[in-house]
Amino acid sequence: MGKNLVTRSEDYSKWYNELVVKANLAENSAVRGCMVIKPYGYAIWEKMQAQLDKMFKETGHENAYFPLFVPKSLFEAEEKNAEGFAKECAVVTHYRLKTNPDDTSKLMVDPEAKLEEELIVRPTSEAIIWNTYKNWIQSYRDLPLLINQWANVVRWEMRTRLFLRTAEFLWQEGHTAHATKQEALDETMLINDLYAEFAENFMAMPVIKGSKTESERFAGAEETYCIEAMMQDGKALQAGTSHFLGQNFAKAFDVKFTSKEGKLEHVWATSWGVSTRLMGALVMTHSDDNGLVLPPNLAPIQVVIVPIYKGEEQLAQISEVANKLAGDLKAAGVSVKYDDRDTQKPGWKFAQYEMQGVPVRLAIGPKDLEKGSVELARRDTLTKEFVQQTEVVGKVKGLMIEIQDNLFNKAKAYREDHITKVDSFEEFKKVLKEKGGFISAHWDGTSETENKIKDLTKATIRCIPFDREEEAGTCVLTGEPSAGRVLFAKAY
């Protein structure tokens, strides 16, 4: 299996695209802007999904499912939301095809089958969900309503990249209703913290928690909280968002409840989501010029065992040891694959599993049988060692934790090295061009300045960190007073 990946230093964008395809994660489809997620890629997404789903349910949320189509009149009920997504919407106008009379081998849209009202293919589900909540909520006894759905959405993208930006993508979207403003704000923060915990403990990806500026907020939200990550090319990636919607959607869809005091009030709302974009973040945070590098907590295969043999007799002897090791590892909670295919040579298999980022590889040959050992290779460090067969389970269990921690610490060290404080716009531009990463700079708080910096540099305010030090200063561009530093970066 030839690797032939372009290196990250040569062309980071091409390296990413090649890696996603060669690691069998995804590929472009016949539908423009849409991708096919292949079994190995989908297995990683399933592990992400399973862990997040568990975390949602542990915090009291339930899953439901809502329609793919949203009537245009519902979609436009909340004006800011409709305006924010209008240019990205796919629209269904007809409900039937018919044979083309000019060419009976072709089909055409039946002009007699025009819908009375157009249907929007959901770019997000607030409209259809809040129209539904109107029927579910009457009293304070019905609150809080904590609903999540796993779904696909469509946002018409002109320039697409596998996982990072596709016209259709998979995600979860939470939509909750609360009796008080504070409860809704607490929910928004709870989910943002949950996303950060998942990113750091499972993806081994350090993130910065903060709030978005007004111009970067979700359309229709009063506040947007986020987690921001740093990729290996010095660009930021928004890994998750949690929105405080105030009473905007409740008022747009007339969702009211009778309070304990007997008053009729509008509910308070949140929405939040992460998507298959996390797959792109996982690839770019840890992988190297040899291929994918996966943290054990999300690797579909944590250990692969490869036999090295000549003839059926040697294979049988090795398989006896390998199958016992595989069984012992599985019993210890480690996912294992024993690859005894005779259609590929060991070297090909080594290259394949290195490309696919399997955390630990065990190789067993005739000499290992004699010595009672195995060759153990780590994907994160590319180091090899010989381990006694009796010690493999203990060694591997320890390595699962060690590799997970090592990947997080390596990514965090890179991130910390790529946060640069600047106090002048010349310095700002120099760091952005020569180093990249997060730029910590004072900002005067106006959208005009934010937009001007974006126009001049293509850098945006990624977040206002929750843990920033409150320090008086002057805006890096205008020299106007600033209450504290924010983080700028070029972003995906």
C-alpha positions in Angstrom: 0.0 0.0 0.0 1.8 3.1 -1.2 1.5 6.1 1.0 2.7 8.9 -1.2 1.0 11.6 1.0 2.2 15.1 0.2 3.7 16.5 3.4 2.1 19.0 5.7 4.9 21.5 5.1 4.6 21.2 1.3 0.8 21.7 1.0 -1.3 21.4 4.2 -4.6 21.5 2.3 -3.6 18.9 -0.2 -2.2 16.7 2.7 -5.6 16.9 4.5 -7.6 16.0 1.4 -5.3 13.1 0.4 -5.3 11.7 4.0 -9.1 11.7 4.4 -9.3 9.7 1.1 -6.4 7.3 1.7 -7.3 6.6 5.3 -10.7 5.4 4.0 -12.6 8.1 5.9 -14.7 9.7 3.2 -14.8 10.5 -0.5 -16.6 12.9 -2.8 -19.9 11.7 -4.2 -21.8 12.1 -7.4 -23.8 14.8 -5.8 -22.0 18.1 -5.9 -20.7 19.2 -2.5 -21.8 16.1 -0.7 -19.6 13.3 0.6 -19.8 9.5 1.2 -18.6 8.7 4.7 -16.9 5.3 4.4 -17.2 2.5 7.0 -14.0 3.3 8.8 -14.8 7.0 8.9 -18.3 6.3 10.0 -17.0 4.0 12.8 -15.1 7.0 14.2 -18.3 9.2 14.0 -20.3 6.4 15.7 -17.9 6.5 18.6 -18.2 10.2 18.8 -21.9 10.0 18.6 -22.2 7.3 21.2 -20.1 9.2 23.8 -21.9 12.5 23.2 -25.3 10.8 23.3 -24.4 9.3 26.7 -23.3 12.7 28.0 -26.5 14.4 26.8 -28.6 11.7 28.5 -26.7 11.9 31.7 -27.6 15.6 31.9 -31.3 14.9 31.4 -31.7 15.3 27.6 -33.9 13.0 25.4 -33.7 12.2 21.7 -36.5 12.9 19.3 -36.7 13.4 15.5 -38.3 16.2 13.5 -39.1 16.6 9.7 -36.4 17.2 7.1 -38.7 19.8 5.4 -39.7 23.1 6.8 -42.6 25.1 5.3 -41.3 28.5 4.1 -43.8 30.4 6.2 -42.5 28.7 9.4 -38.9 29.2 8.3 -39.4 33.0 7.9 -41.3 33.4 11.2 -38.1 34.3 13.1 -36.7 37.0 10.9 -33.0 37.1 12.0 -32.8 33.3 11.7 -34.4 33.3 8.2 -32.2 36.1 7.0 -29.0 34.4 8.3 -29.7 31.2 6.5 -31.6 32.4 3.4 -28.6 32.3 1.0 -27.8 28.7 2.0 -31.2 27.1 1.6 -32.2 24.3 -0.8 -35.8 24.7 -1.7 -38.4 22.1 -2.8 -40.9 23.6 -5.3 -42.5 20.5 -6.9 -43.6 17.1 -5.7 -43.6 15.0 -8.9 -41.7 14.1 -12.0 -43.1 12.9 -15.3 -41.8 11.5 -18.6 -40.4 14.1 -20.9 -42.6 14.1 -24.1 -39.7 15.2 -26.2 -37.5 12.3 -25.0 -39.2 9.4 -23.3 -36.0 8.1 -21.9 -35.7 11.2 -19.7 -37.7 12.7 -16.8 -38.8 16.3 -16.2 -40.4 18.3 -13.4 -44.2 18.1 -13.8 -45.3 21.7 -14.0 -48.8 20.6 -12.7 -47.2 19.4 -9.5 -46.1 22.7 -8.1 -46.4 22.9 -4.3 -48.8 25.5 -2.8 -46.0 26.5 -0.4 -42.3 25.9 -0.9 -40.5 23.5 1.5 -37.0 24.4 2.9 -34.6 21.5 3.3 -33.6 22.2 6.9 -30.4 24.1 7.4 -31.2 24.0 11.1 -34.4 23.0 12.8 -35.4 25.8 15.2 -38.5 26.7 13.0 -40.1 23.3 12.8 -39.2 22.4 16.4 -40.6 25.6 17.9 -43.7 25.3 15.9 -44.0 21.8 17.5 -43.2 23.0 21.0 -46.2 25.3 20.9 -48.3 22.2 21.2 -46.1 20.5 23.9 -45.8 23.4 26.4 -48.8 24.8 28.3 -47.6 25.0 32.0 -44.5 25.3 34.1 -45.0 21.6 34.7 -43.9 21.0 31.1 -40.6 22.7 31.6 -37.7 22.4 31.2 -38.1 20.6 27.8 -34.7 19.1 27.0 -34.6 17.6 23.5 -31.8 16.6 21.2 -31.9 15.1 17.7 -29.3 13.4 15.5 -30.0 14.4 11.9 -28.6 15.6 8.6 -28.9 19.2 7.5 -28.3 21.0 4.2 -26.5 24.3 3.7 -25.7 25.1 0.1 -21.9 25.6 0.0 -20.1 26.8 -3.0 -16.6 25.7 -1.9 -16.6 22.4 -0.1 -14.0 20.2 1.7 -14.6 16.7 3.1 -15.9 16.9 6.7 -15.0 20.6 7.1 -17.6 22.1 4.8 -20.1 20.1 2.8 -23.5 20.9 1.4 -25.0 18.1 3.5 -23.5 17.0 6.9 -24.5 15.0 10.0 -24.9 16.6 13.4 -26.8 16.7 16.6 -28.9 19.7 17.5 -30.3 20.3 20.9 -33.3 22.6 21.5 -34.4 23.3 25.0 -37.2 25.4 26.6 -37.0 26.9 30.1 -39.2 28.8 32.6 -36.5 31.5 33.4 -33.7 33.3 31.6 -31.2 32.1 34.1 -32.1 28.4 33.6 -31.6 28.9 29.8 -28.3 30.6 30.3 -27.2 27.8 32.7 -28.2 25.2 30.1 -26.1 27.0 27.4 -23.1 27.1 29.6 -23.6 23.4 30.7 -23.5 22.3 27.1 -20.5 24.4 26.1 -18.7 22.8 29.1 -19.9 19.4 28.0 -18.5 20.0 24.4 -15.2 21.1 25.9 -15.0 18.0 28.1 -15.7 15.7 25.1 -13.1 17.5 22.9 -10.4 17.3 25.5 -11.0 13.9 27.1 -12.0 12.0 24.0 -10.6 13.8 21.0 -7.5 14.8 22.9 -8.0 18.2 21.4 -7.5 21.2 23.7 -10.0 24.0 23.3 -10.6 27.5 24.4 -14.1 28.3 25.8 -15.5 31.7 25.2 -18.3 33.8 23.7 -18.7 35.0 20.1 -18.9 38.7 19.1 -22.3 40.0 17.9 -21.4 39.6 14.3 -20.2 36.0 14.8 -23.3 34.9 16.7 -25.8 32.3 15.5 -28.6 34.0 13.5 -31.4 34.7 16.0 -29.3 34.2 19.2 -28.7 36.7 21.9 -25.5 35.0 23.0 -23.3 32.3 21.3 -20.8 30.4 23.4 -18.2 28.3 21.6 -15.1 26.0 21.9 -12.2 27.0 19.6 -9.4 24.7 18.6 -6.1 25.2 16.9 -5.1 23.1 13.9 -1.5 22.2 13.0 -1.4 24.8 10.2 -2.0 27.6 12.7 -5.7 28.1 11.7 -8.5 28.0 14.2 -11.5 25.7 14.0 -14.9 26.3 15.7 -15.5 22.9 17.2 -18.9 23.5 18.9 -21.4 26.2 19.7 -24.1 26.7 22.2 -26.7 29.5 21.8 -28.9 31.4 24.2 -31.9 32.3 22.1 -33.7 34.5 24.7 -37.4 34.6 23.9 -37.0 35.3 20.2 -38.3 31.9 19.0 -40.9 31.7 21.7 -42.4 35.0 20.6 -42.1 34.2 16.9 -44.0 30.9 17.4 -46.2 32.1 20.3 -44.8 29.5 22.8 -46.2 30.5 26.2 -46.6 28.7 29.5 -48.6 29.4 32.7 -46.2 30.1 35.5 -46.5 28.9 39.1 -48.0 32.4 39.9 -50.6 31.9 37.2 -49.1 34.3 34.7 -48.9 33.6 31.0 -45.2 34.0 29.9 -43.0 33.2 26.9 -40.5 30.5 27.5 -36.7 30.9 27.3 -34.8 28.9 24.7 -31.4 27.5 23.8 -30.0 25.5 20.8 -26.6 23.8 20.4 -24.8 21.5 18.1 -21.7 19.8 16.9 -21.3 18.1 13.5 -19.1 15.8 11.4 -16.8 18.8 11.2 -15.3 17.3 14.4 -14.0 14.5 12.1 -11.9 17.1 10.2 -10.7 18.6 13.5 -9.6 15.1 14.7 -7.6 14.6 11.5 -5.9 17.9 11.6 -5.1 18.0 15.3 -3.0 14.9 15.5 -2.2 13.4 12.2 1.3 13.4 10.6 3.0 12.9 7.2 2.6 9.1 7.6 -1.2 9.3 7.9 -3.9 9.4 10.4 -3.2 9.5 14.2 -6.2 8.6 16.4 -6.6 9.0 20.2 -7.4 5.5 21.6 -10.7 6.8 23.1 -12.1 7.3 19.6 -10.2 4.7 17.5 -12.5 2.0 16.0 -9.6 -0.4 16.3 -7.3 0.2 19.3 -4.9 -2.7 18.6 -4.2 -4.6 15.4 -2.4 -7.9 15.4 -0.5 -8.9 12.2 1.0 -12.4 11.8 4.3 -12.8 9.9 4.6 -16.3 8.6 5.5 -18.7 5.8 3.1 -21.5 5.2 -0.1 -22.7 6.8 1.6 -24.5 9.7 3.3 -21.3 11.0 0.1 -19.3 10.5 -1.8 -21.9 12.6 0.8 -21.7 15.4 0.8 -17.9 15.4 -3.0 -17.7 15.2 -3.2 -19.7 18.4 -1.2 -17.1 20.3 -2.8 -14.2 18.5 -6.3 -15.3 19.1 -5.6 -15.8 22.8 -4.0 -12.3 23.0 -7.0 -10.8 21.2 -9.4 -12.5 23.5 -7.5 -11.3 26.6 -7.3 -7.8 25.3 -11.1 -7.7 24.5 -11.8 -9.0 28.0 -9.8 -6.0 29.3 -12.0 -3.6 27.3 -9.6 -3.1 24.3 -10.9 -3.3 20.8 -8.8 -5.6 18.7 -8.5 -6.8 15.1 -6.5 -9.9 14.2 -5.7 -9.4 10.5 -4.8 -12.9 9.2 -5.8 -12.2 5.6 -3.7 -14.0 3.1 -4.4 -11.5 0.3 -2.0 -8.9 1.5 1.6 -9.1 2.8 2.6 -7.9 6.3 4.3 -4.8 5.0 1.2 -3.7 3.2 -0.8 -4.2 6.3 1.7 -2.3 8.4 1.3 0.6 6.0 -2.5 0.4 5.9 -2.9 0.5 9.7 -0.3 3.3 10.0 -2.3 5.3 7.5 -5.5 4.6 9.4 -4.0 5.7 12.7 -4.5 2.5 14.7 -2.9 3.4 18.1 -1.0 0.1 18.7 0.2 -2.6 16.3 1.4 -6.1 17.4 3.4 -8.2 15.1 4.0 -11.9 15.7 6.5 -14.1 13.7 8.2 -17.5 14.2 11.0 -16.0 16.3 8.5 -14.3 18.6 6.9 -17.7 19.2 10.3 -19.0 20.3 10.9 -16.1 22.6 7.3 -15.8 23.9 7.3 -12.1 22.7 5.6 -9.8 20.3 6.8 -6.6 18.5 4.7 -3.6 19.7 4.6 -0.5 17.6 3.1 2.8 18.8 1.4 5.0 16.1 1.8 8.3 18.0 5.6 8.1 18.5 6.4 5.5 15.7 8.6 3.6 18.2 8.8 -0.2 18.5 9.7 -2.5 21.3 9.5 -6.2 22.1 7.1 -7.2 24.9 6.6 -10.6 26.5 3.3 -12.1 25.6 2.4 -12.5 29.3 2.8 -8.7 29.7 0.9 -7.5 26.6 -2.5 -6.9 28.2 -1.1 -4.8 31.1 1.3 -3.0 28.7 -1.5 -2.2 26.2 -4.0 -1.0 28.9 -1.3 1.4 30.2 -0.5 2.6 26.6 -4.2 3.4 25.9 -4.0 6.1 28.7 -0.4 7.1 27.8 -1.1 7.6 24.1 -4.3 9.5 24.9 -2.5 11.8 27.3 0.5 12.2 24.9 -1.7 13.4 22.0 -3.5 15.9 24.2 -0.3 17.3 25.7 1.4 17.5 22.3 -1.6 19.4 20.8 -1.8 21.7 23.9 1.9 22.5 23.7 1.5 23.5 20.0 -1.6 25.6 20.9 0.1 27.4 23.7 3.1 28.1 21.5 0.8 29.6 18.9 -1.0 32.1 21.2 0.8 35.4 20.7 0.1 38.7 22.4 0.5 41.8 20.2 0.0 45.5 20.8 0.3 47.1 17.4 -1.4 46.4 14.1 2.0 46.0 12.3 2.9 43.3 14.8 -0.6 41.7 14.3 0.0 41.4 10.6 3.5 40.1 11.0 2.5 37.4 13.4 -0.4 36.4 11.2 1.8 36.1 8.1 4.9 34.5 9.7 3.6 32.4 12.6 -0.2 32.1 12.5 -2.2 30.7 15.4 -4.3 32.7 17.9 -3.4 36.4 18.2 -4.3 37.9 21.6 -5.0 41.6 21.0 -7.1 44.5 22.3 -10.3 45.4 20.4 -12.5 48.4 20.9 -15.7 46.3 20.9 -17.2 47.7 17.6 -18.4 45.7 14.7 -16.8 48.3 12.4 -13.3 47.6 13.7 -13.9 43.8 13.7 -15.0 43.9 10.0 -12.2 46.2 9.0 -9.6 43.9 10.5 -11.3 41.0 8.7 -11.2 42.8 5.4 -7.5 43.8 5.9 -6.2 40.4 7.1 -8.9 37.7 6.7 -8.5 37.2 10.5 -11.7 37.1 12.6 -12.4 37.2 16.3 -12.7 33.6 17.2 -13.9 34.2 20.7 -13.8 36.4 23.8 -12.2 33.9 26.2 -14.2 33.3 29.5 -10.9 33.2 31.4 -9.3 36.3 29.9 -7.7 38.8 32.3 -9.7 42.0 32.4 -7.1 44.6 31.5 -7.5 48.1 30.2 -5.8 48.8 26.9 -6.1 50.3 23.5 -7.5 48.7 20.3 -4.8 47.2 18.1 -6.3 49.0 15.1 -8.1 52.2 16.2 -6.3 53.0 19.5 -9.7 53.4 21.2 -10.1 52.1 24.7 -10.5 48.3 25.2 -11.6 46.3 28.2 -9.6 43.2 27.4 -7.9 41.0 24.8 -9.8 38.8 22.4 -8.5 36.0 20.2 -8.1 36.6 16.5 -7.1 34.0 13.9 -7.6 32.8 10.4 -10.1 30.0 10.5 -11.8 27.1 8.7 
